[in-house]
Amino acid sequence: MFSLAFMRHAYLAGTFIAIICGTIGVFVIARNLSFLTHTLSEIGFAGAAFGIFMGWTALSGMLIFTVISSVIVGQMSVKQSRREASISAISALFIGLGILFLSLSNQTSSYATSILFGSVIGIAQADVIRVAVLSGIVLLVMLGLYRPLKFDSFDAIGARVSGLWTTAISVVFLVLVAMSVSVAAQIVGSLLIFILLTLPAAAARYFVHTVSKMIGLSILFALVGVWLGLYLSYVTNLPVSFFIAAIECIFYFAALGYQRLSVGS
């Protein structure tokens, strides 16, 4: 398997993606931003299609659309009462835009499928370098923002009372989520990004109860899902996104079962 260049590239890129998704995901769950992550996946699809239409790389278009839109969508959906309606409206709009841009760029349906659900074969060395650079930026910013972000995510009221710049933290975090969405799309596709950004972290919180341990276990779940998913995809010639989704769902339901047993005992 590793004699094939595209599989080596896929494993390298997948490792970076799993690490940043496992890290960011803990705070996505804590801040109740799962729906926003799903919305950014549709925005990422439109951005990738726009990038192809303009003659850029799909990743460049994704970054532009998701980074700009993350702040806008975040502001629109601050209030819980209008969050779901805002997300539905934005998702519908950007899926439509993505289809429009693909139609205007005269790309085939197989290209649309690779954007939506990912493509292992299409990962080149240049893509791995871009993923590594973006992942490094996300992790460095997360490291610098870790303490205030943890405070704001797990004790929002206390953070506001203490005078923490919660609005600025939220904006920076949304940009980091947008970058993570764009990076993760290289493997799992734009429509399944929220799986890696939510399920590993959601499963981890049932097994451990400190933020650092949640991050570590979330990264482990994401790594196992990506690595095993890539291997099973290679063996069966089936889509890697299916296997990643199935593995992460198994982790999540196992975590629910563990939590139920713990409460029962």
N, C-alpha and C positions, 0 to 999 in steps of 0.2 A: 504493500500500500504506500509506504513512504518513499518508494522509488519514483513515484509520480509527483511531479513538481506541484501540481494544483492541490494535491492532498496535503503536502507539506505546508503550502501557503494557507490552506483552509484551517489546519490545526494551529498554526501560529496566530492567525487572525482570530480564530475562535477562542483561543486562550486569553488574548487581550480583551475581547468582547465579554467573556464570562467574568473576568475580574472586575471590569468597570460596572457591568450590570448587577453583579452581586453586591457591590459596594453601594451604588446609587439606589438600588432597589430597597434597601433597608429604610432609607429616608423617604422614598416614594410611598411605602406602606405606612410609615409613621405619620406622614403628612396627608394621608388619604388622597393621593394624587393618581390612583390607578386609572381612573377614567380619563384624566388628562394625558396620561401616557398612551392610552388607546387613541385619543384624538391626534396626538403627535405622530402616530404611525400613519394615519391617513394623510396628514400634512406632509409627511416624509415621502409618501407615494407621489403626491402631486409635485413635490420639489424635485424628486428624481426624474419624473417625466419632463418637467420643465428644463432641467439640466440637459437631458438628451435632446430636447427640442432646440435648445440654444447651441448645441454642439459642445457642451461641457461634459464632465463626468457626472454620473448619477449622484455620487457622494457630495459634489460641490452644490448641486441643486438642492439636495436634502438639507445640507447645513444652512444654506441661506433661508429656506422656507421655515425650517423647524426653529432656528434660533430667533428669528423675527416673530414668528407666530406664537412661540412659547410664552413670551411676555404678554402678548395681546390676549391669548386664550386664558392665561392665568388671571389677568385683570377682569375678564368677562365673567369668570366662574368663581370669583371670590366668595360670593354669597351661596350658601348651600341650596337655597330655595330655587335658584336659577341655574345651578351648575349643570344638571342633566340636560336641560333644554339647550343651553349654550353648546354643550359638547355635541349633541345630536345635529344641531344646525351647522357647526363648523365641520364635522365629519362628512356630512352629506355634500357640502360645498367643495371640499378639497378632493373627495373621491371623484366628483364630476370634473374638476379641473385637471386631475391626473389623467383621466380618460381623454379629455380634450387635447391636452398636450401630446399624448402618445399618438392620437389620431393625426394631429398636425405634423408630427415628425415622421410619419409613414413607417413606424416601427411595427414589427410583426407581433402577433399575440404571444408568441413564446418569450419575447423580450419583456412584455408586460408581466408575464408569469414570473420571470426571474426577479423583477423588481418587487412584486407582491410577496413572493414566497421564498426568495433567496436562491442563490445558485453557487454551489461549491466549485463547479468547473470554471466559472468566470473570475475567480480570485487570482490575480497576478501578483508578482512581487511588489509592484508599485502600490497595489491596493493594501498589501500587508504593511508597507512603510507608512502609508497614510493612516491606517488604523492604529499603528503603534504610536505615531506622533500625537494623534487626537486622544488616544487613551492616556498617554503620559500627561497631557495637558489637564485632562479631567481629574486624574488622580492627584496631581500636584495641587490643583485648586481645592480639591476635597480635603487634602491634608492640611492646608492652611486654614480652611473654613470649618474644620472638624468640630472643634469645641462649641463655637456659637451655633453651628447648624444642629448639633446634637441637642443643645439646650432648647432651641426654638422648635425643633421637631417633636421632642418628647415632653416639653413643658412650655407650651406656647404662651400661656397666661403669665407664668413666671418670667419668661423672656421679655414680654412687653413691659411688665412692671419694673424690671431691672433696667429698662432703658436701652435694651439691645436693638440694633437697627434691623428689625425683623423684615421690613419691606425690602431693603437692599439684599438681605440674605435670601429672601424668597426669589427675587429676580435672578440673582447669580445661580441659585440652585436650579431654577427653571431652564436657564441657558445650559447648565451641565446636563440636565435630563435631555434637552434637545440634541446636544452633541452625542450623548450615549445612544439615542434613538438612531441617529444617522450612522454611527459606527456599527451598531448591532445589525442594521439592515443588510450588511454585506453577507451575513450568514443565514439569518432566519427570515429575511424579507420584511417589508414594511408593515404587513398586516399582522405578523406574529411577534413583533418586537416586544410587546407588552408582556409576553410570556416570560422572557428572561429578566425583565425589569420588575416583575411582581411575584411570580410563583416561588422562585428560590428563597426570596426574603420572607414571603408569607409562610412558607414551610418552616424556615429557621426559627421564627419567633415562638413556635410551639415547643421547640426542643431546648432552647437556651433563653436567658433572661437579661443579659447585659448587651449593650450595643456592640461592643468589640467582638463578642462571641457570635452575635447574630450576623455581623458582617463576615466573619470567618466562615461560618457554616453556610451562609448564603452563597459565598464565592465557591465553596466546595460543591454545593448542589448544582450551581451553574456550570462549573467545569465538568463535572460528571455528565451532565446532560448534553453539553456540546461535544465532548470527546467521544462518548458512547454513541451519540446521535450520528456523528460523522462516520464512525466505524460501521455502524449498522447500515447507513446509507450507502457506503462503499460496497458492502457485502451483498445487499439486496437490490441495489440500483433504484431505490425508492427515495422520495424527497427527504432531505435531512431535517427540514422544519417539522415534518410529522413526528419523527423520532424524538427530537428535542422537546416538542410539546407533550408527547406521551410520557417521557421520562420525568419531566418536571411535574406533570399532573400526578404521577405515581408518588413522587416525593411529597407533594402537597396533601394528598389523601392519606398517605401514611402518617403524616404529621397530625392530621385531624384525628386519626385513630389513636395515635399515641396520647394526644391531649385528652381524648374521651376516657381512655383507660386510666390516665393519671388522675382525672377528676373522680372517676368511679372508685378508685382505690383509696 
